[in-house]
Amino acid sequence: MSAKTEYLEREQRYARPVAIVTALGVSLFVVAAIGPALAGMTTSGRDAQQLRDFHDHASGLLAFSIVSAIAVLLVTPCLVYLFRAARARNPRVRREMIGLIYIGFVLLAVSLVLSWVARHDTANMFVQEVAGRKFPSHFAKGLLDDSSLGQTAGALLLPAALALITSTIYVSLQALRTGLLTRFWGTFGMAVGAGFLFLGPIGIVLWLAYVAVLIGGWLPSGRPPAWTTGEAMPWPRPGEQPQRGAGGDPSSPGREPGGDPAAPGRAAEEAAGIGSVVEGEAQPVQRQPGERRKRKRRQQPDSG
């Protein structure tokens, strides 16, 4: 068994489990994103009001923070799977880039939980010491700014964002170049990666939801050919036409690259000496034996 065949079998064997795990992660992420609002656990208003609201719903918000962290970890294998598929079809894909995927998602998950811990400690301190203070909002802001755990969570978020931006853009580009993703979805992946600073992880998670459907083979249109061949099959550039044979099949004979279809019967005509005359050129006349050539008599000018 060749190495390519062995890899394709392994790739196919893990495709469905990766897709299912990713779908579960996307579902949990959506629940964690909209759950607090549906359960009335929103923290809105100024800093003082946010800390009061957080203190009142701390247990529920902890549950949603843990769900968010689990969801982030569950969608990680999807991007890893796409990266390995691209590298199997293009050895020039840099192997060390896979480390950025793990770093980005793990640091993001840790940051989500650590943010809850920091906010919980700050909220408890605020509720215990706010009584009798003239400016509770200023006191709340000071507690948030001085939180060491909050600063640590923010410090972890920066390298997580950089790692996720870089890895998502890189994997999307390589998957596009190898033909694993269409131009639209490859470009969309690069866009949500670059937009992480504005959209947060939700853009990447929703894009990975499509990738999971693609990997699982659940798209009605099927997967691009590169998934089946195990080789890089780049898409034609804009305005570039693929070479096709007769009947629109690139593999069908009868058409040279960039040429016209072979005319039927042309070979037989050339073998019989017919049809080799250039257009506009006089054709020789075949005469029977003994036939005399008739000459056209020239008319003499009238002397009279």
C-alpha positions in Angstrom: 0.0 0.0 0.0 1.4 3.4 -1.0 1.9 6.2 1.5 -0.7 8.3 -0.2 -3.3 5.6 -0.1 -2.6 4.9 3.5 -2.9 8.6 4.4 -6.2 8.9 2.5 -7.6 5.9 4.4 -6.6 7.4 7.7 -7.9 10.8 6.7 -11.3 9.3 5.8 -11.4 7.3 9.0 -11.0 10.4 11.1 -13.2 12.7 9.0 -16.5 11.9 10.6 -15.4 11.9 14.2 -13.6 15.3 13.7 -16.8 16.7 12.1 -19.0 15.5 14.9 -16.7 16.8 17.6 -16.5 20.2 15.8 -20.3 20.4 15.4 -20.7 19.7 19.1 -18.1 22.5 19.9 -19.9 25.0 17.7 -23.3 24.2 19.3 -21.8 24.7 22.8 -20.2 27.9 21.7 -23.5 29.3 20.5 -25.2 28.2 23.8 -22.5 30.0 25.8 -22.8 33.1 23.7 -26.5 33.6 23.9 -27.3 31.7 27.1 -26.6 34.5 29.6 -28.9 36.9 27.8 -31.7 34.3 27.6 -31.3 33.4 31.3 -31.2 37.1 32.3 -27.6 37.0 33.5 -26.4 40.0 31.5 -24.0 42.4 33.1 -24.8 45.8 31.7 -24.4 49.4 32.8 -21.4 51.1 34.4 -18.7 49.2 36.2 -20.4 49.3 39.6 -23.6 47.8 38.2 -21.7 45.2 36.2 -20.0 44.0 39.3 -23.3 43.8 41.2 -24.9 41.8 38.4 -21.9 39.5 38.2 -22.1 38.9 41.9 -25.7 38.0 41.7 -25.2 35.5 38.8 -21.7 34.3 39.5 -22.5 30.6 39.5 -24.4 30.6 36.2 -21.8 32.8 34.5 -19.1 30.3 35.6 -21.0 27.5 33.9 -21.2 29.4 30.7 -17.5 30.3 30.9 -16.6 26.7 31.3 -18.9 25.8 28.4 -17.2 28.4 26.2 -13.7 27.1 27.1 -14.8 23.5 26.3 -16.3 24.6 23.0 -13.1 26.3 22.0 -11.1 23.2 22.7 -13.6 21.0 20.8 -13.3 23.0 17.5 -9.5 22.8 17.6 -9.2 19.4 15.9 -11.1 20.7 12.9 -8.4 23.3 12.0 -5.7 20.8 12.8 -7.3 18.3 10.4 -7.5 20.9 7.6 -3.9 21.8 8.2 -2.7 18.2 8.0 -4.8 17.6 4.8 -3.1 20.6 3.2 0.4 19.6 4.2 -0.2 16.0 2.9 -0.9 17.5 -0.5 1.8 20.2 -0.4 5.0 19.4 1.4 6.0 23.1 1.4 3.4 23.8 4.1 5.4 24.6 7.2 5.0 21.9 9.8 5.8 24.1 12.8 2.7 26.3 12.0 0.5 23.6 13.6 1.9 24.7 17.0 0.2 28.1 16.6 -3.2 26.4 16.4 -2.8 24.6 19.7 -1.3 27.7 21.4 -4.1 29.9 20.2 -7.0 27.8 21.2 -5.6 26.6 24.5 -4.6 30.1 25.6 -8.1 31.4 24.6 -9.8 28.7 26.7 -7.6 29.5 29.7 -8.2 33.2 29.3 -12.0 32.7 29.3 -12.0 30.8 32.6 -9.4 33.1 34.2 -11.5 36.1 33.3 -14.4 34.7 35.3 -12.1 34.1 38.3 -10.8 37.6 38.1 -14.2 39.2 37.8 -15.6 37.0 40.6 -12.9 38.1 43.0 -13.4 41.7 42.1 -17.2 41.5 42.4 -17.0 40.0 45.8 -14.6 42.6 47.0 -16.8 45.4 45.6 -19.9 44.1 47.3 -18.2 43.8 50.6 -16.5 47.2 50.6 -18.7 49.5 48.6 -21.0 50.4 51.4 -20.5 54.1 52.5 -18.4 55.1 49.5 -19.4 58.3 47.8 -18.4 57.3 44.2 -19.0 53.5 43.8 -18.3 53.6 40.0 -14.8 55.0 40.6 -14.2 52.4 43.3 -15.4 49.6 40.9 -13.1 50.9 38.1 -10.2 51.0 40.5 -10.8 47.4 41.5 -11.0 46.2 37.9 -7.8 48.0 37.0 -5.9 46.7 39.9 -6.9 43.1 39.5 -3.8 41.0 38.9 -5.8 38.0 37.6 -7.6 40.3 35.2 -4.3 41.6 33.9 -3.1 38.0 33.5 -6.2 37.1 31.6 -5.7 40.1 29.3 -2.1 39.2 28.8 -3.0 35.7 27.7 -5.6 37.0 25.3 -3.0 38.9 23.2 -0.8 35.9 22.2 -3.9 33.8 21.8 -5.3 36.3 19.3 -2.1 36.6 17.4 -1.7 32.8 17.2 -5.3 32.3 16.0 -5.1 35.1 13.5 -1.8 33.8 12.0 -2.8 30.1 12.0 -6.3 30.7 10.6 -5.1 32.9 7.8 -2.2 30.4 7.0 -4.4 27.3 7.0 -7.1 28.9 4.9 -4.5 30.1 2.3 -2.9 26.7 2.1 -6.2 24.9 1.9 -7.2 27.2 -1.0 -3.9 26.7 -2.8 -4.2 22.9 -2.6 -7.9 22.9 -3.7 -9.3 21.7 -0.4 -11.4 24.8 -0.1 -13.1 26.8 -2.8 -12.0 30.4 -3.4 -15.0 31.8 -1.5 -14.5 29.7 1.7 -10.7 30.0 1.6 -11.0 33.8 1.3 -13.7 33.8 4.0 -11.5 31.9 6.4 -8.7 34.4 5.9 -11.2 37.3 6.5 -12.5 35.9 9.8 -9.0 35.2 10.9 -7.9 38.8 10.2 -11.2 40.0 11.9 -10.6 38.2 15.2 -9.7 41.5 16.9 -13.1 42.9 15.9 -15.4 39.8 15.9 -13.7 37.7 18.5 -13.6 33.9 18.1 -17.2 33.7 16.8 -16.2 34.3 13.2 -13.6 31.6 13.3 -16.0 29.2 15.0 -18.8 29.7 12.5 -16.3 29.2 9.6 -15.1 26.0 11.2 -18.7 24.9 11.3 -18.7 24.9 7.5 -15.3 23.2 7.4 -16.8 20.4 9.7 -19.7 20.0 7.3 -17.2 19.8 4.4 -15.0 17.3 6.2 -17.9 15.1 7.2 -19.1 14.9 3.6 -22.5 16.4 4.4 -22.5 19.0 1.6 -25.0 18.3 -1.1 -22.5 19.5 -3.7 -19.8 17.1 -2.4 -16.2 17.9 -1.6 -13.6 19.4 -4.0 -11.6 16.8 -6.1 -8.4 17.3 -4.0 -10.0 15.5 -1.1 -10.4 12.3 -3.2 -7.1 12.4 -5.3 -4.9 13.2 -2.3 -3.0 15.7 -4.5 -2.9 19.4 -4.8 -5.4 20.6 -7.4 -5.2 24.4 -7.4 -8.3 26.3 -8.7 -7.9 28.1 -12.1 -7.1 31.8 -11.7 -9.8 34.3 -12.5 -10.3 34.4 -16.3 -8.3 31.2 -16.8 -10.1 28.4 -18.6 -9.2 24.7 -17.8 -8.1 22.6 -20.8 -11.0 20.5 -22.1 -11.3 17.8 -24.6 -14.1 16.9 -26.9 -17.5 17.0 -25.2 -16.1 19.2 -22.4 -14.1 16.4 -20.8 -10.5 17.4 -20.1 -9.4 13.8 -20.4 -11.1 13.0 -23.7 -9.0 12.6 -26.8 -9.5 14.3 -30.1 -8.4 17.8 -29.0 -4.9 19.1 -28.6 -4.3 21.6 -25.8 -5.6 24.9 -27.1 -6.4 23.3 -30.5 -9.6 22.4 -32.4 -11.3 19.1 -32.4 -10.0 16.7 -35.0 -12.3 16.7 -38.0 -13.8 13.3 -38.8 -12.4 11.5 -41.8 -9.4 13.9 -42.1 -6.9 11.1 -41.7 -8.5 9.1 -44.5 -8.5 12.1 -46.8 -4.8 12.8 -46.2 -4.0 9.1 -46.8 -5.8 9.2 -50.2 -4.0 12.5 -51.1 -7.2 14.5 -50.9 -7.8 17.6 -48.9 -4.1 18.6 -48.7 -4.4 21.5 -51.1 -4.1 24.9 -49.7 -7.2 27.0 -50.1 -6.9 29.4 -53.1 -4.2 27.3 -54.8 -5.0 25.8 -58.2 -5.5 22.0 -58.3 -3.8 19.9 -61.0 -6.1 18.4 -63.5 -5.9 14.6 -64.0 -5.9 13.6 -67.8 -6.6 10.4 -69.5 -3.8 8.7 -71.5 -3.8 10.1 -75.1 -5.9 13.1 -74.3 -4.6 16.2 -76.1 -4.3 19.4 -74.2 -6.5 22.0 -75.7 -5.0 25.4 -76.1 -6.9 28.5 -76.1 -6.5 30.4 -79.3 -5.4 33.9 -78.8 -7.5 36.5 -80.6 -5.5 38.7 -83.0 -6.2 42.4 -83.0 -8.2 43.6 -86.0 -5.9 45.5 -88.4 -8.9 47.1 -90.1 
